[in-house]
Amino acid sequence: MAGDEGAVVAVQDLDLSVHDGEIVSLIGPSGCGKSTLLNMGAGLYQPSTGEVFVDGDKVIAPNPHVGFMLQKDLLLPWRTICGNVEFGLEIQGAGAAERRDRAMVLLQNCRLGGFENHYPHQLSGGMRQRAALARTLAVDPKVLLLDEPFSALDAQTKMILQQDLAKTLASEKKTALFITHDLAESVALSDRVFVMSQRPGTIVEIIDVALPHRADPMIRMRECQKEIADYVARLMDLLHVGEIANSVEI
């Protein structure tokens, strides 16, 4: 993405595709253009050259077929949890009964049944992220774009949310592009891992994750520990993690 003189070229010579029902993780150095890619997929940014397609349709404006979930939950503090989940449907013009029914089903699926009348400040960080996931799914997007949604959570909560996400994506048969800096997480959750270069970002390697239990990352991590460690070591080599660590003076 380039602009006027002095603008930063975020990505360049980049070509990637994600298959229906697939979860792809996107990893790479900070500033390599990962978030820019998601913003272009959502129609929030327009590429200076090239084209972006979702489900065969060219993206030229904010894309109603895409759900975007960020590191921060961004729940509206003056609305109940149910009201937050209903928000996108309300914008789409869905009736009150339809909005309520859809929200209640998703809250149950995200293990938030009984909290529909609570407000965001009354929930833990992990519960708010589950509510954000329910809100994202409420509008039935074809594709989910997830920008480090668990990076601010503690390790135990993170594992629970990974489990929730994987099971929800499998049951809803959703396609997802997932940004993470956690290499083990990228292997545990994904069908493939795309590795990006330094800025301007491009895809330097595509790793097929040939492991079972994608819909249950806890089982995958427990039963495939050696294989996951091997994948992580390969990703570290591709990202030159060891070289970077050795070059830092303390």
N, C-alpha and C positions, 0 to 999 in steps of 0.2 A: 504494500500500500504506500503510495507516494503522493505528494501534493506539491505545494509551492516550494520555492527555494528555501532550503533549510529544514524541510520536513524530513522525517525519518522514514526510511523504507523498512517496513516491519517484516513483510514476507515477499519472496521473489521466486519465480520459477517453481511454483508449488502446485502440485496436482495430487489430490486425494479423493477417494470415494469411500463411503460407508454403506454397507449392504443393509437391506431391510432386516430388522430384528437383531442387528449386531450391536455390540458394545465395543467401542474403540477408545482406548486411552491415548492421550496426546501428552508426550513428555518432552522436555527440552530445557535449555538454560533460561534463566529469568530474562525477560525482554526479547525473547526470540520470535514473538508474534502469535503465541498460542491463543491469548484472549482476543487478539485482532481477528483470528480465524472464526472464533465463535461469534463475534459481533457481526462479521460479514454474513455468516450463516443465518443469523437472526434478522438481517436486513438493517441493522443499526449503523453499519459502515458500508460504504460502497467501494469496491476495488477500483484503483486508478487504471488498472489494466486487467483483463481477464473477466471471467464470469463465475457466478455462484448459482448452483441449482439445488433445490430441495424437492425430492419426489418428481423430478422432471420439469419443474417450473422454475424459471429464472427468478432469482431474488433481486428485486429492484426497490423494495420498500420494506418497512417492518413486517415480518412474516408471521401471519396468524397461525401457521401450521407448526410453529416451533415453540417449544417451552424452554425458558432460560432460568437456570438456578445458579445462584452465586454463593460465595463464601458467607456473606451476610444474609440472614433470612429476609430482611426488609419487609417484615409484616407491619401492617398498619396498626399502630398502638391503640387507636380509638375503636377498632372493630374487634369483635370476638374472634376466636379461632375459626369457628364456622363461617363467620362473615368474611374473614380473610380468604378462606378456601373458595367461597362463592364469588369472590370479587371479579375474576376473569369472566365467569359465566354471566355475571350481571352486565358487564361491558358488552358482551355478545348479544344481550337482549333476551336471555333465557328467563322463563317464568320463575316465580318465587318457589313453587313446589319442586320444579325440576332442579333448581339450584340447591335447595336443601337436601333433596334425596341424593344427588351426586356427591355433595360435600360429606354427608354422613357416611356413605359407603367408603369413601376414600379415607376419612378419619378413622374408621374401624380398621381398614387395611393397613394404615400407618400406625396402628396401636395408640390412637388418641381418642378412642371412644370414651365418653364421659367428660371430656375436656372441651367439648364444642362451645360451651358458654363462657369459658375462661378467656382472659385477655393475654396478649403476648407476655407482659411483664410477670404473669403468674406462672409461666412455664420455664423449664430449664432450657439451656442452649440446644441440647439434643432434641427436645420435644419441639422447639420452635423450628428446627431444621426439618423435622418430619412434617410439620404443618406446612412449611414452604414447599416440600415435595408434593404434598397433597394438593396444594394450590396450583403447582405447575402441571400436575396431571389432570386437574379438574376440567380444563378446556380441551382435553383429549388431543394433545399435539401429536403429530406424526413423528417428530424428532425431538429429543431432549438434548440440550446443550448445558453441560454442567461444568462450571468453572471453580474448581477446588472447593466443592461444597462442604467438605469435612475437615479442612485444614485447621480450623480454629477450635476443634473439639479435642477433649482428652482422649487418650488411647482406647479406653473401654467404650465410651460413647461412640467413638469413631467406628469401632468394629460392629456395634449394634446397627448403626446407620448404614454401613456397607451392606450388612445382611438385609436390612429393610429395602434398600435401593435395588439390590440384585434380584430379590424375590419379586418386588413390584414390577420391575422392568420385564422380567420373564413372564409374569402372569398377564401383564397388559400388552405383551408382544411389542414393546417399544424399541426404537432405534435410538442410540445415545452416543454422543461424543463427549468424552470425559477428560478434563484437564486435571492433572495431579503432579505434584513433585515427589510423591511417595511411590517409589519404584515397586515395592512389594504390593501396594494397593493396585497399581496399574495391572500387574499380572493376575492378582486374585479376582479382579472384577471383569476382565476383558476377554474378548475373542482375539483381538489384535492390539498391538501397541505400536503407535507411530512415533518415531524418534526424530526430533527436529534439531537443526543445526543452530549455531549462534546467529544472531540477527545480521542480515536479513534472513529470516527463517525459511528453510526448505526441508523436505522430508529426506533424511539420510538413510533411514532403514525402516522396514516394516517387519515386525516380529509377530508371527502366528503363535498364539498361546494354545498349544495342543494339550490341554489338561481338562479333566472332567470337572463337573460340579460348578459350572459358571453361575448357576442360579443360587448357589449356596457357598459363598466365599469362605465361611468358617470351615466347612468340610474340605474345600479345596486347599486351604492353608494347612489344615491338620494332616491331610492324607498325602499331600504333594510337597512337603517341606523341602526336600532335596531339589526337586525340579524347579520350584519357585526360586530357591537360592541360586540355581544355575542361570535362570532367566535374569534375575537381578544382577548377577555378576556380568552377564553379557551387556545389559543396559548400562551399567556403570562404565564398562569399557567404551561403549559407543559415545557416552557423554563425557568421557575422559575425566571421570570423577577423581581417580587416583592422581592424575597429573595435576589437576587443579588444587587438590589438597596439599600435595607436596610443594607447590609453588607459593603457598601462603606462609608468610613469616609471622610468628607470634612473639 
